[in-house]
Amino acid sequence: MRIKFLLIPVALYLVFAAGLVFVQRPNPDETPFSSAAITFIQHGYMGIPKGMGITSKEFDLQLDKYVYIHPPFGILAQAAWMKVFGIGLFNLRFMAVFFGLLGLLAWYKILEKLGVDKKAILLILIMIALEFNYNRRGAEGRVLDIMCSALAFSAWASYLSFREKRFAISLFLSGACIVMSGLTHPNGIIGLFGLVFLVLYYDRRNLNIKNIAVFLVPFLIGAAGWGAYILQNVEVFKTQIRWQYLSATGFHPGLNLQTVMYDIKSRYLLAYGYIENQGFPIYSVLPLFILLMYFFSVVFTGINAAKTRKESEPEAARPERIIFALTMICFLSLMFLSSHKWTYHLCLIVPLFAACTGIFWAGLKAGSFPKHLLTAAVIISMALSSGVNFYRFKRNSYFRDYAPYMKKIVREIRPQDTVIGPSYAGFLFGFERVSVDFNLGRENGNRPEYIIIDPEYTMVINGYKSKDPKLYAYTQKVLSAEYLIFDDGPLFKVYKLLR
């Protein structure tokens, strides 16, 4: 029965996520930590090649030898995945598909154990499966975000699944999932906040020294493993952490209105189509309807959660309280603790928005106008999410905008040739042969055989016109006097060195 119940959302998720694997053109965020994983496979240590462009004039980072700017588990997991399935962008993206599916299945267990109505569970799972932000994170080579979220959801699911009959095992398993989540991405701490809330809500009276010790075992193992890696070079660890958190760019949050507005604008409004002064068509803002539906659903779920429980009503019959609390924990943590207001992190919270919507829908009186209205809103939001994904399929930017302009280089490039271009070109040519250099060799005199100008290079170089006219003139001279156009497309231009 469970298999039939899950068949529809699982099938929908796999169709969209697996389809997106093949149609999205690469982006630079898919490469830094995957390149470190590839270095581990090929050389036995984690290192981001120097050519990836992550450098500092103030600090000697040594990122090509050690990676301390991010917890190591996600990198090692990527290395294991690519060791089994092969090195390649599509293979890496299917790792994200896997963890997105894991997160979806974890939500089935969470909702089931919270006693949510079966129809509402099915509705919520379908909403998650169709959610275009969740799909996109589940189909990108930037695996760490969806992996962190899926492991956090698995921690909640593990605890809720085993807490009644095997409390100690529930603490150990959920603790292990949280440790893996936190050692994949720092946002794992948000999953920890949610887990602590669940444990205190349900079992604070059952906690004792023995159970707490069992819960802490995975944390000690994780700390020992990461600590052993840090001890390989403590000074480099200190340097990278100092650079990462003191010198790296980002919005430094505070408990103020500015943080609230910046987070809403840069994370939520941007993700659902509101982009200022970018010349996008008016219909690109239609997905804001989904965000509006989420907003009202979360608000009314909170109102219902605040209502006094009837004496005849068991606490287990109030899943809205748990879901609303977890939603607020994630929402406020992302807002006030995360310095980067990136849309990547939405995969941690959109399932909670969907859960609030489904639970609110289930609580409305059958046949009532509010229920009909919310049903229509859910159907429209599903159609909009599906529409965004279908648009990406139709656009097919990988095979239309990217692959045709890389095929010619792949055929002709020689083993000794190097490339200046976007970092993701490393998946085609090898990361040690690719350099990310927006100055086109001005500082080091590098003259590779090929230069690939993608949309990011175009934007940066065009920005030199006003910011640094001499540098702009230099880049134009290099491209016109020392290179010839090898291939020319609307988004990509490939230059070959004149011999």
C-alpha positions in Angstrom: 0.0 0.0 0.0 2.8 2.4 0.9 4.5 1.7 -2.5 1.3 2.6 -4.4 0.9 5.7 -2.2 4.4 6.9 -2.9 4.4 6.1 -6.6 2.9 9.3 -7.9 5.1 11.8 -6.0 8.2 9.7 -6.5 7.5 9.4 -10.2 6.8 13.1 -10.6 10.0 14.1 -8.8 12.1 11.7 -10.8 10.7 12.9 -14.1 11.4 16.6 -13.4 14.7 16.2 -11.4 16.2 13.6 -13.8 15.0 15.6 -16.8 16.6 18.8 -15.4 19.9 17.0 -15.1 20.3 17.0 -18.8 18.9 20.4 -19.8 20.5 22.9 -17.4 23.7 24.4 -18.7 26.6 24.2 -16.1 27.1 27.0 -13.6 30.3 27.9 -11.6 28.7 26.9 -8.3 28.8 23.2 -9.4 32.5 23.1 -9.5 34.6 24.1 -6.4 33.9 21.3 -4.1 33.3 18.7 -6.8 36.8 19.6 -8.1 38.1 18.9 -4.6 36.4 15.5 -4.6 38.0 14.7 -8.0 41.4 15.7 -6.6 40.8 13.3 -3.8 40.0 10.5 -6.3 43.0 11.2 -8.5 45.6 12.2 -5.9 44.4 11.0 -2.5 43.8 14.4 -0.8 41.2 17.1 -0.9 42.3 20.2 -2.9 40.6 22.8 -5.1 42.9 23.3 -8.1 44.6 26.8 -8.2 43.0 27.5 -11.6 39.5 27.5 -10.1 40.1 31.2 -9.1 39.5 31.0 -5.4 42.5 33.1 -4.3 43.3 35.8 -1.8 46.0 38.5 -1.9 46.0 38.7 2.0 46.0 35.0 2.9 48.0 32.0 1.8 45.0 29.7 1.6 46.7 26.6 0.1 43.3 25.4 -1.0 45.0 23.2 -3.6 46.3 21.1 -0.8 43.7 21.4 2.0 40.0 22.3 2.0 38.9 23.7 5.4 36.5 26.4 4.2 33.8 23.7 4.2 33.1 20.6 6.2 34.6 17.5 4.6 31.8 14.9 4.6 30.0 16.2 1.5 33.2 16.3 -0.5 34.1 12.8 0.5 30.6 11.6 -0.4 31.0 13.2 -3.8 34.3 11.4 -4.2 32.7 8.1 -3.3 29.8 8.6 -5.7 32.1 9.6 -8.6 34.5 6.7 -7.8 31.5 4.3 -8.3 29.6 6.0 -11.1 32.4 7.9 -12.9 33.6 11.5 -13.0 31.3 13.7 -14.9 28.8 16.5 -14.5 25.7 14.4 -15.3 26.9 11.7 -12.9 27.4 14.3 -10.2 24.0 15.7 -10.8 22.4 12.3 -10.3 23.8 12.3 -6.8 21.7 15.4 -6.2 18.7 13.6 -7.6 19.3 10.8 -5.2 19.4 13.0 -2.1 16.3 15.0 -3.3 14.5 11.6 -3.4 15.8 10.7 0.0 14.4 14.0 1.3 11.0 13.4 -0.3 10.8 9.9 1.3 11.9 11.3 4.7 9.0 13.7 4.5 6.6 10.8 4.0 7.8 9.3 7.3 7.7 12.7 9.1 4.1 13.4 8.1 3.0 9.8 8.7 4.4 9.8 12.2 2.9 13.2 13.0 -0.5 11.7 12.2 -1.2 13.9 9.2 -4.3 12.9 7.1 -3.4 10.6 4.3 -4.9 12.8 1.6 -2.9 15.7 3.0 0.3 13.6 3.0 -0.2 12.8 -0.7 -0.9 16.4 -1.5 2.2 17.6 0.4 4.5 15.1 -1.3 3.2 16.0 -4.7 3.8 19.7 -3.9 7.3 19.0 -2.9 7.9 16.7 -5.9 6.7 19.5 -8.3 8.3 22.5 -6.5 10.7 24.0 -9.0 13.1 25.2 -6.4 13.4 21.8 -4.9 13.7 20.2 -8.3 16.5 22.5 -9.4 18.5 21.9 -6.2 17.9 18.2 -6.8 19.4 18.3 -10.3 22.5 20.4 -9.8 26.1 19.5 -9.3 26.1 21.8 -6.3 25.2 18.8 -4.3 25.9 20.0 -0.8 22.6 22.0 -0.3 20.2 19.2 -1.2 22.3 16.6 0.6 22.4 18.7 3.8 18.7 19.2 3.7 17.9 15.6 3.0 20.0 14.3 5.8 18.4 16.8 8.2 14.9 15.6 7.1 16.2 12.0 7.6 17.2 12.9 11.1 13.7 14.1 12.0 12.2 11.0 10.3 14.5 8.6 12.1 13.7 10.1 15.5 9.9 10.1 14.9 10.0 6.6 13.5 11.8 4.9 16.4 11.1 7.1 19.4 8.2 5.1 20.8 9.7 1.6 20.7 13.4 2.2 20.5 14.1 5.6 22.0 17.9 5.2 22.3 18.2 4.0 18.7 16.1 6.9 17.6 18.5 9.3 19.3 21.6 7.6 17.8 20.2 7.4 14.2 18.9 10.9 14.2 22.1 12.2 15.7 24.1 10.4 13.1 22.0 12.0 10.3 22.5 15.4 11.8 26.2 15.0 12.1 26.4 14.0 8.4 24.2 16.9 7.6 26.4 19.4 9.5 29.6 17.9 8.1 28.1 18.4 4.6 27.0 22.1 5.0 26.9 24.4 8.0 23.1 24.7 7.6 23.0 21.3 9.2 22.9 23.2 12.5 19.3 24.3 11.5 18.4 20.6 11.2 19.9 20.2 14.7 17.7 23.0 16.1 14.7 21.2 14.7 15.7 17.8 16.1 16.3 19.3 19.5 12.9 20.8 19.4 11.3 17.5 18.5 13.1 15.6 21.3 12.2 18.2 23.9 8.6 18.4 22.7 7.9 14.7 22.8 10.4 13.1 25.1 11.9 15.6 27.5 10.7 13.5 30.4 12.5 10.4 29.0 15.9 12.1 28.7 18.6 10.9 31.1 22.4 10.8 31.1 22.5 7.4 29.2 20.2 8.6 26.4 22.0 11.9 26.1 25.3 10.0 25.9 23.9 7.8 23.1 22.8 10.9 21.2 26.3 12.4 21.5 28.2 9.4 20.2 27.8 10.3 16.5 28.9 13.9 17.3 32.0 12.7 19.0 32.8 10.4 16.1 32.2 13.3 13.6 34.3 15.7 15.7 37.2 13.1 15.9 37.1 12.6 12.1 37.1 16.3 11.2 39.6 17.0 14.0 42.0 14.5 12.6 41.8 16.2 9.2 42.3 19.6 10.8 45.4 18.4 12.6 47.0 17.8 9.3 47.7 21.5 9.1 46.2 23.6 11.9 47.7 26.9 10.7 46.2 26.5 7.2 42.9 25.6 8.9 43.0 28.9 11.0 43.9 30.9 7.9 41.1 29.5 5.7 38.5 29.9 8.5 39.7 33.5 9.1 39.4 34.2 5.4 36.1 32.5 5.0 34.3 34.3 7.8 36.1 37.6 8.1 37.2 38.4 4.6 34.8 36.6 2.3 32.0 38.7 0.9 28.5 38.3 2.2 25.7 40.0 4.0 26.4 40.0 7.7 23.0 39.6 9.4 21.7 41.2 12.6 18.5 41.3 14.5 17.0 44.2 12.6 14.5 45.1 9.9 17.3 45.4 7.3 18.1 41.7 7.6 14.5 40.8 7.3 14.0 42.8 4.1 17.2 41.7 2.6 16.5 38.1 3.2 13.0 38.2 1.8 14.1 40.1 -1.3 17.3 38.2 -2.0 16.2 34.7 -1.2 12.4 34.4 -1.6 11.3 37.1 -4.0 14.3 36.4 -6.3 13.7 32.7 -6.3 10.1 33.1 -7.3 10.6 35.5 -10.2 11.0 39.1 -8.8 14.2 40.4 -10.4 14.7 44.2 -10.5 15.8 45.9 -13.7 16.6 42.7 -15.6 14.3 43.1 -18.5 12.5 39.8 -18.0 8.9 39.4 -19.4 6.1 40.2 -17.1 4.9 36.6 -16.9 8.2 35.7 -15.1 6.7 37.0 -11.9 3.8 34.5 -12.0 5.5 32.1 -9.6 5.2 34.7 -6.9 1.7 33.3 -6.6 3.2 30.2 -5.1 5.1 32.3 -2.5 1.9 34.2 -1.7 0.0 30.9 -1.1 2.8 29.6 1.1 2.7 32.9 3.1 -1.0 32.7 3.9 -0.8 28.9 4.6 2.0 29.4 7.1 0.2 32.3 8.8 -3.1 30.3 9.2 -1.2 27.2 10.2 0.3 29.3 13.0 -3.1 30.6 14.0 -4.5 27.1 14.2 -1.4 25.9 16.1 -2.0 28.6 18.7 -5.6 27.6 19.4 -6.2 25.8 22.7 -6.4 22.1 22.4 -9.7 20.5 23.3 -9.5 18.2 26.4 -10.8 15.2 24.3 -8.3 15.8 21.5 -4.9 14.0 21.9 -1.7 16.0 21.4 -0.8 13.7 18.5 -3.7 15.1 16.6 -2.1 18.5 16.4 0.6 18.1 13.7 0.2 21.8 12.8 2.0 22.8 16.0 5.0 20.7 15.1 5.2 21.7 11.5 4.7 25.4 12.3 7.4 25.3 14.9 9.8 23.6 12.6 9.0 26.1 9.8 9.7 29.1 12.1 13.0 27.5 13.3 14.2 27.1 9.7 12.8 30.4 8.5 14.3 32.5 11.4 17.6 30.5 11.4 18.1 31.1 7.6 17.2 34.8 8.1 19.3 35.7 11.1 22.2 33.1 11.1 23.0 32.7 7.5 25.2 35.5 6.0 24.5 34.4 2.4 20.9 35.0 1.4 21.1 32.5 -1.4 18.2 30.7 -3.1 20.3 27.5 -2.9 19.1 27.0 0.7 15.4 27.0 -0.1 15.5 23.2 -0.4 15.7 23.2 3.4 12.5 25.2 3.9 10.1 24.8 0.9 9.1 21.3 2.0 8.0 22.9 5.3 6.0 25.5 3.4 4.3 22.7 1.5 3.6 20.9 4.7 2.0 24.0 6.2 -0.2 24.3 3.1 -1.3 20.7 3.1 -2.1 20.6 6.8 -4.0 23.9 6.6 -5.9 22.4 3.6 -6.8 19.3 5.5 -8.1 21.3 8.5 -10.6 23.3 6.4 -14.2 22.1 6.4 -15.1 19.9 3.4 -17.2 21.8 0.8 -16.5 25.2 2.3 -15.5 28.2 0.2 -12.0 28.5 1.9 -11.3 24.8 1.1 -12.3 25.3 -2.5 -10.2 28.5 -2.7 -7.1 26.8 -1.3 -7.6 23.8 -3.5 -7.7 26.1 -6.5 -4.6 27.9 -5.3 -2.7 24.6 -4.8 -3.6 23.4 -8.3 -2.5 26.7 -9.8 0.8 26.6 -7.8 1.4 23.1 -9.0 0.8 24.2 -12.6 3.1 27.1 -12.2 5.9 25.0 -10.8 5.4 22.4 -13.5 5.4 25.3 -16.0 8.8 26.5 -14.8 10.3 23.1 -15.2 8.7 22.6 -18.6 10.1 25.9 -19.7 13.6 24.7 -18.6 13.1 21.5 -20.6 12.0 23.6 -23.7 14.9 26.0 -23.3 17.4 23.0 -23.0 20.2 25.4 -22.4 22.8 22.6 -22.0 22.4 21.2 -25.5 21.4 24.5 -27.2 23.6 27.1 -25.6 26.6 25.1 -24.2 27.4 21.7 -25.7 27.5 22.8 -29.4 30.3 25.3 -28.7 32.3 22.8 -26.6 32.3 19.9 -29.1 34.7 21.5 -31.5 37.3 22.1 -28.7 36.8 18.6 -27.3 37.6 17.2 -30.7 40.7 19.3 -31.4 42.3 20.1 -27.9 45.7 18.4 -27.4 46.9 16.9 -24.1 49.3 19.8 -23.5 46.7 22.5 -24.2 45.3 24.7 -21.4 42.1 26.8 -21.2 41.0 30.1 -19.6 37.3 29.9 -19.1 34.5 29.1 -16.6 35.4 26.6 -13.9 32.8 24.1 -15.1 34.8 23.6 -18.2 37.0 21.4 -16.0 34.4 18.6 -16.3 35.2 18.5 -20.0 39.0 19.2 -20.1 40.1 18.4 -16.6 40.2 20.9 -13.7 44.0 21.1 -13.7 44.0 22.3 -17.3 41.4 25.1 -16.7 42.0 28.5 -15.2 39.4 31.0 -14.1 41.0 34.3 -15.0 38.7 37.3 -15.7 41.8 39.4 -16.4 42.8 37.0 -19.3 46.4 36.6 -18.1 47.2 40.2 -17.3 48.8 39.4 -13.9 50.6 36.1 -14.8 51.1 36.4 -18.6 49.2 33.2 -19.2 48.4 32.5 -22.8 46.4 29.3 -23.0 45.5 27.6 -26.3 41.8 28.4 -25.8 39.8 31.1 -24.1 36.1 30.5 -23.4 33.9 33.5 -22.8 30.7 32.6 -21.1 27.9 35.0 -19.8 29.7 35.6 -16.5 33.0 36.5 -18.3 31.0 38.8 -20.6 29.4 40.6 -17.7 32.7 40.9 -15.7 34.7 42.1 -18.8 32.0 44.6 -19.8 32.0 45.9 -16.3 35.7 46.9 -16.7 34.5 49.6 -19.1 33.5 51.8 -16.2 35.5 50.3 -13.3 38.9 49.8 -15.0 39.1 51.1 -18.6 42.7 50.1 -18.9 41.9 46.5 -18.0 39.0 46.5 -20.5 41.3 47.8 -23.2 43.8 45.1 -22.3 41.3 42.3 -22.6 40.0 43.5 -25.9 43.6 43.7 -27.3 44.3 40.2 -26.2 41.2 38.7 -27.8 41.6 40.7 -31.0 45.4 40.7 -31.5 46.5 37.4 -30.1 43.4 35.1 -30.6 41.0 34.3 -33.4 37.3 33.4 -33.0 37.2 29.6 -33.0 33.4 29.4 -32.4 30.8 32.0 -31.9 27.4 31.6 -30.2 24.8 33.8 -28.5 26.1 32.9 -25.0 29.5 31.4 -25.6 32.4 32.6 -27.6 35.5 30.4 -28.0 38.9 31.9 -29.0 42.0 30.0 -30.2 45.6 31.3 -29.8 47.2 32.5 -33.0 50.4 30.6 -33.7 
